Every structure is written in structure tokens, then in C-alpha cells.
Amino acid sequence: MKRVFVTRVIPEPGRKLLEDAGITVVEWKEKRKLSKEELISCCSQADALLCVSSPVDQEFLQASKHLKVIALHSVGYDHVDVAAATDLGIPIGNTPGVLSAATADTAFLLMLATSRKAFYMHKTILKGEWGFFEPTANLGIELRGKTLGIFGLGKIGLEMAKACAGAFGMKVIYHNRSRNEPAEKLINAQWVSFDELLAESDVLSVHTALTTETAGRFNTAAFARMKPSSIFINTARGGIHHEGDLQRALEEGQIWGAGLDVTNPEPMMSDHPLLNMPNVAVLPHIGSATVETRNAMSILAAQNIIAGLNGERLPYPVNPEVYR
């Protein structure tokens, strides 16, 4: 029987699909991260790896080059040395598409919560500070008719744009390396330069992959070019914004608020200053955390494993060049 090692406990639909295919599933059930040495050891007797969060670097790949396939329980693959895997002939699969709506919903939630200081005001109740009413205290800002800027108008960014345009009549502008003409027609989105995106957005929402080009893109220089009344949202990867620069931008009033589902590093320390700012909302990377989405992700990951172990092309390959 073929054997797959899974770095976390995954939803039942994916596990059942693997088992029904005659594959032995071995899951890491301890609630702590595997060390690299443990991961290598656990994969030594496996034919495939279903990876949740664990780094897949060149050292691991060299020690585990017997693996026939690696499936990620994510759409992002910035934690994987894809080039090294390709050189070793190991196909890598991910889970595209199925988490677009759930992640966009999280971005929308953060935008709304930040605009009304919702997380901070909830804390005042817990502290027993819900008392004297002041008409000018703790005011938020309205979103209707404002301009939404999308950095990375792909599947997730499009879902966010559709929600904002539909709910609040927001104008949509975006910046991509190349134009997304179908999205422009669907929601009347306008492509702008990166500088224009910064200057014109009332809400700037990040929906791009973490790459060498996007890493640290939102830094002191970027925040300084944004509106003092603007809200910054990041549900993509924490490495795309510089957290210290974001904190200073908020403290100095360069931007109005921020909503984060991703931080750098993760997890964020419980005493981080951002967590106690009135106009900041932070979530612990829950963008895809719905029953429906996680079930669908586990199924796609299982399909990649099954195809790889059967010597077939992965249905969702990150490195299709491995088949050339």
C-alpha cells in the first residue's frame, strides 16, 4: 500500500478520499510544529507528503527525494522551494479557487470591523468601560461611495471587489502587473499605477502572492503616499507589509486604520501594540476557516496525492514544468 504523511489533522472528506483510494494515511496529531528533522524522519517511510504549513526547503527535499508527490493544503506556496522540487522531479500541488470566497469574506469583515473600531469597542465592554455616552468619542468612518483599491486583482481580489461594489457602491481601482480585462468589464474596475493606487484608495486591500517583488511592498514610503483617512487590509501574506512601518504609519496618522488576517511573524505576540490600537482589527489567519472551504481544500489536496501516486499529472500543479 502507498503511504502518505500528513503534517496536521485534515478534514474528514480529504482523509476518506485517500483511504478509499487504498492509501495509508499517517497524520501528525501533536499540536506543535514539526521540526525539519522530524519531518524528514516521518517522510522517510512515506511515498507522498500532504503538507499543512511546514516549510519545504531544499534541505528537506534533498533528504526526501524519494517522494512521488507533495500536496499542499493551501493555495499559497511561498513556503516551498518549488525550483528545487522541480529539479528533483517532484510535482507540487496546491488548492486553488476553493478558498477565494471565504478569504474575500474575511477581508470584507476586517474592512467593516476596522471602519467602526469594532474589535476595540468590544474590548471596552470586557474592561467594564461601557459607560458615559459621548457623541464625539470613538467614531468610525463610513464606506458607502468610497474607493476600494485592490493590490492583486485575481480570484480573491475579484470576490472582495464584487462584495464592496455591491454592498457599498464602492468604486474599484486595482494594480496588477497585467490588466484583468474580464474583471474590468464585470465590475467596472480601473487599472491604475501603484502610486495612483496608494494615493486614491480609501480602502486598500492586498490579494497578491508573496514573492521577491511583493515582499515588504507596503512600507514607510508606501504608507506615506496613502490618504490619512485610508484603511489598509491584508489577508494575503504578512511578509507583504512591513509591520513596524505599519505601526508607525498608524501612530503618526499617515493612515487611519488597518485590518490584518496575516502578520509577520505568525503567530503575533499577544502584547503587540497593534492589538490595542482602536482602529486596528487583527485575526489569526482564518481566511479559509469555514467548514465548506477546508473540506474542499482537503479534497483537492487528496486528489493531487492520488494522481501523483498513480503516476498521473496532478490536477492542480504548482510546477507543471516538472512534466516536460
N, C-alpha and C positions, 0 to 999 in steps of 0.2 A: 504493500500500500504506500502511496505517496504521503508525504508528511509536510504540513505547513506549520511554521511557528508564528504566533500572533503576539505582538508586543503589549497588547491590552485586551481586556474582555470586550468583545464586539457584540452588537445586537444579534439576536437570535436568527433573523432571516438570512444573514450572511453566513453564519456558522452552519445552519441547516443546509444551505445550498452546497457548501463544501463537503459536509458529511454525506449528503445524498449522492455526491459525485464519487464517493469512495475514498475521500481524502481524510487522513487522520489530522485532527486539529489539536494543537498544543498551545494553550494560552498562558501568558504571564499574568497571574492573578494578584500578585502583590501590588499594593497601592504606593508604589515608588518607581522612579525611573530605573530602567536597566542601565548598568554601566556598559561601556563598549566591550569590555572583556566578557561580561555576562551575555551580551547579545551575540557575540561571536561563538561562545560556548553553546548557547541554546540553538543556534543555527547550524552547528556542526553536524547534527544528525537530521537536518531538515532538507527538503527538496525545494522549498519556497518560503518566502517571508512575507507576511502581511503586516505592514508597518504602520503603527499609530504613533506619530510624534518623534520617535527615536531618530537621531542623526544617522544617516547612511553615507559615511565618508569613504575616502579611498582606502584607508587602512582596513576598515571593516570589509569592504568589497574584495580586497586582495585576499583576506583571510576566509572569505565566504564565496569564492568564485565558482564553487560547485552549484550554487543556487540557480535554478532554472528560470525563476521569475521573482520579482519583488513588486508587490501591490501596495499602494499607499491608501490609507483610509482618509484621504484628503484630496482636494484639488490642487493645493499648493505643493511645490516640490523644491523649495529653496533649501531644505534640509538634506537634500540628496545630491551627491556628486554624479550627475547624470552622464557627464562625459566619461568618467572612469567606468561606470556601469556599461556604457556602450562599447568601450574598448574591450571589456571582458565578455561581451556578447550577452549581457543580462538585460532582458527587457524590463522596463519600469512602467507600471500602470498607475493611473490616478482615477479620481471620481468626478469628472466634470459635469456641469449642468444641474445636477440634482440639488445642490445647495444654494443656487442663485437666489431664489425667492426668500428663503429663511434668512440668509445673510443680509439681503436688502431690507428685510423687515427689521433686523437688528439696527441697521444704520438709521432707518426711519425712527425707531424707538429712541435711539440716542439723540437724534436731532431734536425731537419733540421734548424729551426729558431735559436736555440742556437748555433749550429755549425758555423753559418755565422753571428752571432751577429745582426740578422735581426731586432728585436724589438728596440734595442738600436740605430742602424743606422737610422731607421725610425724617431726616436726622434730627431736626429741631423738635419733632414730636417725641422721639425716643429720649431726648435730653430734657423733656419737660419744659420746653421753651415756647410752646404754642400758647401765647398769652395775649398781651395787649396788641390791638389791631392798629397798624399804621398804614394809611393809604399810599404812602410813597416808599414803603420798605419792600425789599425782595421782589422787585418787579422783573418779569421776563420780557421777551420780545416776541412779536407775532411773526408768522411765517407766510401768511397769505400774500400772494403777489410778489414775493421776493425772488431773487435769482439763485438758483441752485447750480453750483459748479461741480462737475464730475471729473475727477482725475482718473482716467481709465474707464472709458465707456464700453465695457464688454457686457457679458450676460448679467452680472450682478449690478453693475452701474446702470444698466438699462432698466432693471426692475426698480431700483431706487428712483430713477428719474420718472418713470411712469407713475409711481406712487405719489411723488411730490407734486407732479403736474396735475394729477387727478384730484388729490385731496386739498391742495392749497393753491392751485393755479399758478405754480411757480414757473418762471422762465428757466429753461435749461440751456446751459452752455457747457462745453466739455473740452478737454485737451487729451488727445491721443497722438501717438507717433504718426498714425494714418487716420484718414477720415472714416467715420462709421456712417455711411450714407443711408443704409436702411433705417438706422435709429433716427437720423435727421428727419427723414420723411415721416416716421411713426409718431414722434413726439415733438417735432419742430425744434430739434436741438441744433445749436450753432457751435461749430468748431471755432476755438479761439487759441491764441498762443498761450504759453504757460504764464507769461507776465499778465496777459489780459485775464486769464482765469483767476489769478491771485487778486487782481485789482477790482474785478467786477462781481465776484461771488459774495452773496450774503451768507450762504452755507456752502462750504467746500467739502465734498465727500470723496474719500480716497477708495478706489476699487481697482487697483493695479497689482501686478505681481511684484514681489521683492526681487530686484535684480541689481547688478552693479550700477545701472543707470538710475534706478529709483531709490536706492539706499540713501537715507538721510536727505532726501529731496526737500522735505519740509523742515527747514532750519531757520536760524535767526533772520537770514536775508529774505527768505520766503515769507515768514510771518510779518516782517516789517512792511511788505508790499500789500498785505491784506487790509481790508477795512477794519477800523476799530470796533465796528458793530458786527463783525462776522463770526461765524461758528465753524470750527474745524472738526470734521468727523473722520475717524479712521477705523474701518472694520477689516482691513486687508492684512497688513503685517506691521508690527511695531517698529521694525527697522526702517520703515519709510519716513517716519518723522523722528526728529531728534528730541528726546523727551525733556532734557534740560532746557533747550531752546524754547520748547512749547511752554514750559512752566514760566520762564521769564517773559515770554510774549503775553501770557495771561496776567501775570503780576504787574507788568508795565502798561497794560491796556492796549497793546498792539492789536489784539483780537479780543472778542467779547467772551467766547466760551469754547468748550471742546467736549466731544463725546468720543470715548475710546472703547473698542472691544478688544484691542490689541495693544500691548505695551512692550517696552524693551528695557530690561529683560522681562520674561514671563516665568513665574508669577511676579506681579508687582509687590513690593514690600508694603505691609499693612500700614506703615507710618509715612508713606509717600505724601508729600504736600498736595499733589493733585487731588487726592481723595477727599480733602477737606475744603476744597475751593467751592464757593457757592454755585458757580456757573460751569461746573465740570461734572460729567457723568462717566463713570468707568465701569465696565463689565468684564468678567474673567474669561474672555474669548469664548463666547457662547453663540457665535454667529450661526452655526449649523445645528444648534442644540434643540431640535424638535424630534419627536418620535419618528415622524414620517421621513424626515431628511436623513437622520442617522441610519434608519433601516435601509433606505435607498442607497446610501453610501456603502453600507456593508455588503449589499448585493452586488454593486459594481466592482468592489474590491474582490469579492469572491469570484465573479465572472472573469476577472483578469487572472486570478490564480489558476482557475480551472483551464483556461485557454493556454496559459503558459506551460502547465504541467502536461498538457496534451500535445505540446509541440505546435500549437496553433498561434496565429497572430493575436495579440491582445486586442480586445475591443476598444480599449481606451489607453493607448500607449503614449507615454511622455516622450520616448525616444524611438520613433518609428524608423530612424536611420539604422537601428540595430539589425533590421531585416535585410538591409542591402548587401 
